[in-house]
Amino acid sequence: MLNVLVVDDAMIMRRSIKTILKELGHNVIAEAKSGKEAILLYNKFLPDLVTMDITMPDMDGVTAVKLLKEEHLDINVIMITSHGQEDMVRKSIKNGAKGYVLKPISKEKIKISIDKIFYNSNNCDTEELLDD
């Protein structure tokens, strides 16, 4: 079981991610609505995993990942993104994110991404994205 911080400015998306994570047996320890709030909550709770939206008010996910990675080298972040945001996902991966899930999210997509980070050192989706 992983302790997870869910970061998304849309409450409905946070609820969906939270439900999926609980179904997968994980514990959502906190939720954030912006990159700034994510940094504060990460430093408070030190979760095993962060799901991070890219486009948010105050501070986007790309910047939040970069700042978090500077302070926490072992951070595990999965970006939650829409089609058309591939450049921002690439930046996020270069800034330290370890994977991504394209919307619409599903239990299977999130499980695969988590498994690649925690149980398989070959993050194929990340490498394919960076090779484009």
N, CA and C of each residue as an Amber inpcrd file, in Angstrom:
protein
   396
   0.8380000  -1.1870000   0.0000000   0.0000000   0.0000000   0.0000000
   0.8800000   1.2470000   0.0000000   0.5590000   2.1500000  -0.9070000
   1.2950000   3.4120000  -1.0100000   0.4930000   4.5390000  -0.3870000
   1.1870000   5.4890000   0.2200000   0.5650000   6.7320000   0.6590000
   0.6970000   7.7310000  -0.4840000  -0.4370000   8.3010000  -0.9060000
  -0.4670000   9.0970000  -2.1200000  -1.0140000  10.5030000  -1.8650000
  -0.3900000  11.4790000  -2.5250000  -0.8790000  12.8550000  -2.5890000
  -1.4750000  13.0430000  -3.9790000  -2.7480000  13.4330000  -4.0360000
  -3.4410000  13.6530000  -5.3020000  -3.5130000  15.1600000  -5.5450000
  -3.0010000  15.6000000  -6.7170000  -2.9430000  17.0220000  -7.0310000
  -3.6920000  17.2870000  -8.3350000  -4.7770000  18.0530000  -8.2440000
  -5.5570000  18.4440000  -9.4210000  -6.4600000  19.5920000  -9.0020000
  -6.6090000  20.5900000  -9.8810000  -7.4580000  21.7250000  -9.5290000
  -8.9380000  21.3970000  -9.6380000  -9.3090000  20.3170000 -10.3190000
 -10.7140000  19.9300000 -10.4710000 -11.0930000  18.9050000  -9.3990000
 -12.0640000  19.2660000  -8.5780000 -12.4870000  18.3840000  -7.4940000
 -12.9800000  17.0420000  -8.0390000 -13.6920000  17.0510000  -9.1460000
 -14.2100000  15.8030000  -9.7000000 -13.0850000  14.8640000 -10.1230000
 -11.9990000  15.4300000 -10.6480000 -10.8530000  14.6100000 -11.0340000
 -10.1500000  14.0700000  -9.7940000 -10.0020000  14.9000000  -8.7590000
  -9.3900000  14.4060000  -7.5140000 -10.2010000  13.2410000  -6.9550000
 -11.5110000  13.3720000  -6.9740000 -12.3770000  12.2940000  -6.4650000
 -12.1950000  11.0240000  -7.2800000 -12.1390000  11.1520000  -8.5980000
 -11.9770000   9.9810000  -9.4630000 -10.6540000   9.2770000  -9.1870000
  -9.5890000  10.0480000  -9.1070000  -8.2660000   9.4750000  -8.8420000
  -8.2480000   8.8240000  -7.4590000  -8.8210000   9.4990000  -6.4900000
  -8.8630000   8.9850000  -5.1270000  -9.6170000   7.6490000  -5.0740000
 -10.7450000   7.5690000  -5.7580000 -11.5320000   6.3300000  -5.7920000
 -10.7270000   5.1950000  -6.4040000 -10.0770000   5.4730000  -7.5290000
  -9.2650000   4.4490000  -8.1940000  -8.1310000   3.9870000  -7.2910000
  -7.4360000   4.9270000  -6.6790000  -6.3110000   4.5620000  -5.8130000
  -6.7710000   3.7050000  -4.6410000  -7.9100000   4.0480000  -4.0490000
  -8.4420000   3.2480000  -2.9470000  -8.8010000   1.8420000  -3.4150000
  -9.4030000   1.7500000  -4.6250000  -9.7420000   0.4400000  -5.1830000
  -8.4910000  -0.4060000  -5.4150000  -7.3810000   0.2480000  -5.7040000
  -6.1140000  -0.4520000  -5.9140000  -5.3950000  -0.7600000  -4.5980000
  -5.9900000  -0.3490000  -3.4730000  -5.4370000  -0.6680000  -2.1690000
  -4.4870000   0.3670000  -1.5960000  -4.4880000   1.5660000  -2.1790000
  -3.5890000   2.6170000  -1.7090000  -4.3310000   3.6010000  -0.8130000
  -3.5650000   4.3970000  -0.0930000  -4.0990000   5.3470000   0.8830000
  -3.8500000   6.7720000   0.4010000  -4.9170000   7.5280000   0.1510000
  -4.7620000   8.9360000  -0.2200000  -4.6580000   9.7280000   1.0680000
  -3.4660000  10.2900000   1.3190000  -3.2260000  10.9760000   2.5900000
  -3.5010000  12.4690000   2.5080000  -3.5620000  13.0110000   1.2780000
  -3.8470000  14.4380000   1.1310000  -4.2120000  14.7380000  -0.3220000
  -4.9040000  15.8740000  -0.5000000  -5.2880000  16.3560000  -1.8240000
  -4.9120000  17.8220000  -1.9290000  -4.4040000  18.2130000  -3.1070000
  -4.0250000  19.6050000  -3.3490000  -4.7050000  20.0950000  -4.6250000
  -4.9530000  21.4260000  -4.6670000  -5.6170000  22.0510000  -5.8120000
  -4.6680000  22.8320000  -6.7000000  -3.4030000  22.9350000  -6.2910000
  -2.4360000  23.6980000  -7.0800000  -1.0270000  23.1750000  -6.8110000
  -0.0990000  23.6010000  -7.6480000   1.2860000  23.2100000  -7.4520000
   1.8480000  23.7150000  -6.1380000   1.5070000  24.9450000  -5.7770000
   1.9930000  25.5020000  -4.5010000   1.4980000  24.6840000  -3.3250000
   0.2120000  24.3470000  -3.3460000  -0.3550000  23.5470000  -2.2650000
   0.2810000  22.1470000  -2.2550000   0.5720000  21.6150000  -3.4280000
   1.2110000  20.2970000  -3.5250000   2.5570000  20.2910000  -2.8190000
   3.3420000  21.3280000  -3.0230000   4.6560000  21.4060000  -2.3850000
   4.5210000  21.4380000  -0.8700000   3.5960000  22.2480000  -0.3710000
   3.3790000  22.3230000   1.0750000   2.9520000  20.9750000   1.6510000
   2.0020000  20.3180000   0.9780000   1.4980000  19.0390000   1.4840000
   2.5250000  17.9180000   1.3260000   3.2980000  17.9580000   0.2550000
   4.3410000  16.9450000   0.1040000   5.3380000  17.0510000   1.2590000
   5.7760000  18.2530000   1.5490000   6.7420000  18.4540000   2.6310000
   6.1710000  18.0760000   3.9930000   4.8730000  18.2070000   4.1510000
   4.2290000  17.8540000   5.4240000   4.0750000  16.3430000   5.5770000
   3.6450000  15.6600000   4.5100000   3.2900000  14.2420000   4.6150000
   4.3220000  13.2730000   4.0260000   5.2010000  13.7430000   3.1400000
   6.2020000  12.8970000   2.4760000   5.5900000  11.5950000   1.9340000
   4.6330000  11.7120000   1.0230000   3.9760000  10.5200000   0.4780000
   4.9210000   9.6940000  -0.3960000   4.5180000   8.4540000  -0.6410000
   5.2830000   7.5600000  -1.5050000   5.1070000   7.9350000  -2.9810000
   3.9510000   8.5310000  -3.2970000   3.5950000   8.8130000  -4.6780000
   2.7700000  10.0910000  -4.7530000   2.9530000  10.8250000  -5.8520000
   2.1430000  12.0080000  -6.1380000   1.5400000  11.8300000  -7.5260000
   0.2200000  12.0250000  -7.6340000  -0.3860000  12.1460000  -8.9630000
  -0.5510000  13.6400000  -9.1860000  -0.0380000  14.1380000 -10.3140000
   0.0560000  15.5880000 -10.5230000  -0.5780000  15.9950000 -11.8510000
  -1.5860000  16.8630000 -11.7610000  -2.1580000  17.4720000 -12.9570000
  -1.1200000  18.4290000 -13.5330000  -1.2090000  18.7050000 -14.8100000
  -0.2500000  19.6300000 -15.4210000  -0.7320000  21.0670000 -15.3480000
  -1.9630000  21.3150000 -15.7680000  -2.4700000  22.6820000 -15.8500000
  -3.2820000  23.0120000 -14.6020000  -2.7570000  23.9260000 -13.7800000
  -3.4270000  24.3330000 -12.5420000  -3.1400000  25.8030000 -12.2740000
  -3.9860000  26.4400000 -11.4710000  -3.7170000  27.8360000 -11.0990000
  -2.5530000  27.9380000 -10.1120000  -2.0490000  29.1200000  -9.9320000
  -0.9520000  29.4300000  -9.0010000   0.3990000  28.8920000  -9.4450000
   0.4600000  27.5690000  -9.6730000   1.7010000  26.9380000 -10.1410000
   1.3190000  25.6630000 -10.8750000   1.8170000  25.5240000 -12.0970000
   1.4780000  24.3240000 -12.8630000   2.2580000  23.1160000 -12.3570000
   1.8420000  21.9350000 -12.8180000   2.4660000  20.7000000 -12.3820000
   3.9130000  20.5570000 -12.8160000   4.2420000  21.1000000 -13.9850000
   5.6170000  21.0230000 -14.4890000   6.5720000  21.7160000 -13.5200000
   6.2100000  22.9250000 -13.1030000   7.0340000  23.6890000 -12.1610000
   7.0710000  23.0190000 -10.7980000   5.9220000  22.5310000 -10.3440000
   5.8580000  21.8780000  -9.0310000   6.7670000  20.6560000  -8.9910000
   6.7600000  19.8500000 -10.0540000   7.6320000  18.6740000 -10.0990000
   9.0930000  19.0980000 -10.0190000   9.4560000  20.1170000 -10.7740000
  10.8440000  20.5870000 -10.7750000  11.2800000  21.0180000  -9.3730000
  10.4480000  21.8120000  -8.7090000  10.7980000  22.2970000  -7.3680000
  10.8370000  21.1610000  -6.3550000   9.8940000  20.2320000  -6.4430000
   9.8910000  19.0990000  -5.5240000  11.1100000  18.2180000  -5.7300000
  11.4790000  17.9720000  -6.9720000  12.6270000  17.1120000  -7.2810000
  13.9340000  17.7210000  -6.7770000  14.0250000  19.0450000  -6.7880000
  15.2270000  19.7030000  -6.2730000  15.4340000  19.4170000  -4.7910000
  14.3560000  19.2720000  -4.0480000  14.4260000  19.0330000  -2.6040000
  14.3400000  17.5530000  -2.2320000  13.6970000  16.7630000  -3.0920000
  13.4370000  15.3500000  -2.7730000  13.8320000  14.4980000  -3.9750000
  15.0550000  14.0410000  -4.0080000  15.5750000  13.3110000  -5.1600000
  14.8380000  12.0080000  -5.4320000  14.2650000  11.4140000  -4.3910000
  13.6090000  10.1170000  -4.5440000  12.0990000  10.2230000  -4.7600000
  11.5870000  11.3960000  -5.0990000  10.1590000  11.6020000  -5.2780000
   9.6310000  10.7800000  -6.4530000   8.4080000  10.2790000  -6.3050000
   7.7340000   9.5050000  -7.3450000   6.4790000  10.2650000  -7.7710000
   6.4940000  10.7540000  -9.0190000   5.3690000  11.5420000  -9.5270000
   4.8630000  10.9290000 -10.8210000   3.5410000  10.7920000 -10.8950000
   2.8580000  10.4150000 -12.1260000   2.0660000  11.6310000 -12.5810000
   2.3160000  12.0800000 -13.7910000   1.5830000  13.2090000 -14.3510000
   0.2510000  12.7240000 -14.9090000  -0.7970000  13.4800000 -14.6530000
  -2.1180000  13.2030000 -15.2090000  -2.3580000  14.2760000 -16.2650000
  -2.5590000  13.8630000 -17.5180000  -2.5530000  14.8250000 -18.6000000
  -3.5870000  14.5300000 -19.6770000  -3.8640000  15.5310000 -20.4640000
  -4.7690000  15.4010000 -21.6000000  -3.9590000  15.2810000 -22.8810000
  -4.5880000  14.7520000 -23.9200000  -3.9410000  14.7520000 -25.2330000
  -3.6550000  16.1980000 -25.6110000  -2.5610000  16.4200000 -26.2980000
  -2.1960000  17.7710000 -26.6990000  -1.2350000  18.4430000 -25.7360000
  -0.9290000  17.7960000 -24.6110000  -0.0040000  18.3710000 -23.6360000
   1.3230000  17.6120000 -23.6140000   1.6650000  16.9840000 -24.7280000
   2.8590000  16.1420000 -24.7720000   4.1370000  16.9160000 -24.4400000
   4.2510000  18.1550000 -24.9310000   5.4510000  18.9430000 -24.6190000
   5.5880000  19.1850000 -23.1260000   4.4710000  19.4560000 -22.4610000
   4.5190000  19.6870000 -21.0160000   4.8380000  18.3910000 -20.2670000
   4.3540000  17.2650000 -20.7930000   4.6880000  15.9850000 -20.1720000
   6.1850000  15.7300000 -20.3110000   6.7450000  15.9950000 -21.4820000
   8.1960000  15.8270000 -21.6760000   8.9760000  16.6680000 -20.6670000
   8.5650000  17.9190000 -20.5010000   9.2350000  18.7910000 -19.5310000
   9.1200000  18.2150000 -18.1240000   7.9390000  17.6920000 -17.7960000
   7.7240000  17.1140000 -16.4700000   8.6360000  15.9150000 -16.2390000
   8.7660000  15.0650000 -17.2590000   9.6310000  13.8890000 -17.1490000
  11.0850000  14.3430000 -16.9750000  11.4910000  15.3270000 -17.7620000
  12.8580000  15.8430000 -17.6220000  13.0720000  16.4940000 -16.2620000
  12.0030000  17.0430000 -15.6900000  12.0900000  17.6780000 -14.3740000
  12.0160000  16.6780000 -13.2280000  11.7240000  15.4030000 -13.5260000
  11.7360000  14.4080000 -12.4600000  10.5250000  13.5180000 -12.3330000
   9.4510000  13.7700000 -13.0830000   8.2990000  12.8630000 -13.0270000
   8.7260000  11.5030000 -13.5760000   8.1120000  10.4510000 -13.0620000
   8.5180000   9.1080000 -13.4700000   7.5350000   8.4270000 -14.4010000
   6.4080000   9.0710000 -14.6780000   5.4270000   8.4800000 -15.5620000
   4.2890000   9.4390000 -15.8220000   3.3470000   8.9840000 -16.6380000
   2.1950000   9.8090000 -16.9380000   1.0050000   8.9240000 -17.2890000
  -0.1830000   9.4700000 -17.1100000  -1.4330000   8.8170000 -17.4710000
  -2.2420000   9.8150000 -18.2730000  -2.6940000   9.3720000 -19.4420000
  -3.5300000  10.2350000 -20.2790000  -4.9860000  10.1360000 -19.8530000
  -5.6580000  11.2910000 -19.8310000  -7.0940000  11.3090000 -19.5810000
  -7.7970000  10.8100000 -20.8320000  -8.9120000  10.1270000 -20.7360000
  -9.6110000   9.8150000 -19.4930000  -8.8570000   8.7530000 -18.6900000
  -8.7840000   8.9710000 -17.4010000  -8.0710000   8.0480000 -16.5350000
  -8.8990000   6.7850000 -16.3560000  -8.2250000   5.7240000 -16.0020000
  -8.8990000   4.4690000 -15.6760000  -8.0800000   3.7520000 -14.6170000
  -8.7110000   2.8210000 -13.9720000  -8.0350000   2.0180000 -12.9530000
  -6.8440000   1.2890000 -13.5680000  -7.0340000   0.7400000 -14.7710000
  -5.9650000  -0.0060000 -15.4330000  -4.7720000   0.8920000 -15.7650000
  -5.0300000   2.0940000 -16.3000000  -3.9370000   3.0040000 -16.6560000
  -3.1210000   3.3990000 -15.4270000  -3.8120000   3.7100000 -14.3470000
  -3.1120000   4.1210000 -13.1260000  -2.3320000   2.9520000 -12.5340000
  -2.9280000   1.7690000 -12.5290000  -2.2280000   0.5900000 -12.0070000
  -0.9630000   0.3170000 -12.8140000  -1.0440000   0.3730000 -14.1310000
   0.1220000   0.1290000 -14.9850000   1.2300000   1.1370000 -14.6800000
   0.8660000   2.4000000 -14.5420000   1.8630000   3.4350000 -14.2640000
   2.5150000   3.2350000 -12.9020000   1.7220000   2.9140000 -11.9030000
   2.2650000   2.6510000 -10.5630000   3.1870000   1.4330000 -10.6010000
   2.7380000   0.3800000 -11.2630000   3.5440000  -0.8430000 -11.3370000
   4.8870000  -0.5880000 -12.0120000   4.9020000   0.2370000 -13.0590000
   6.1580000   0.5250000 -13.7510000   7.1350000   1.2790000 -12.8520000
   6.6240000   2.1410000 -12.0000000   7.5060000   2.9080000 -11.1110000
   8.0130000   2.0530000  -9.9510000   7.1150000   1.3040000  -9.3280000
   7.4730000   0.6250000  -8.0900000   7.8990000  -0.8340000  -8.2600000
   7.5210000  -1.4650000  -9.3830000   7.7970000  -2.8950000  -9.5150000
   8.5520000  -3.2590000 -10.7860000   8.8300000  -2.2730000 -11.6420000
   9.5090000  -2.5520000 -12.9000000  10.3700000  -1.3520000 -13.2580000
  11.6620000  -1.5450000 -13.3550000  12.5520000  -0.4180000 -13.6180000
  12.4870000   0.0700000 -15.0600000  11.7970000  -0.6390000 -15.9440000
  11.7050000  -0.2460000 -17.3460000  10.4440000   0.5840000 -17.5740000
  10.5640000   1.8930000 -17.5000000   9.4260000   2.7900000 -17.7120000
   9.2530000   3.0600000 -19.2020000   8.7200000   2.1120000 -19.9290000
   8.6340000   2.1880000 -21.3870000   7.8720000   3.4210000 -21.8630000
   6.7550000   3.7320000 -21.2320000   5.9750000   4.8580000 -21.7120000
   6.7510000   6.1640000 -21.6180000   7.5260000   6.3300000 -20.5760000
   8.3240000   7.5280000 -20.4020000   9.4070000   7.6050000 -21.4740000
  10.0890000   6.5030000 -21.7100000  11.1440000   6.4980000 -22.7130000
  10.5840000   6.7660000 -24.1070000   9.4310000   6.1700000 -24.4210000
   8.8220000   6.3950000 -25.7360000   8.4580000   7.8510000 -25.9210000
   7.9440000   8.4740000 -24.8920000   7.5510000   9.8640000 -24.9850000
   8.7720000  10.7470000 -25.2360000   9.8470000  10.4810000 -24.5440000
  11.0370000  11.3060000 -24.6960000  11.7330000  11.0880000 -26.0360000
  11.5140000   9.9290000 -26.6620000  12.1360000   9.6420000 -27.9450000
  11.3920000  10.2670000 -29.1230000  10.1870000  10.7220000 -28.9110000
   9.3830000  11.3130000 -30.0000000  10.0490000  12.5080000 -30.6260000
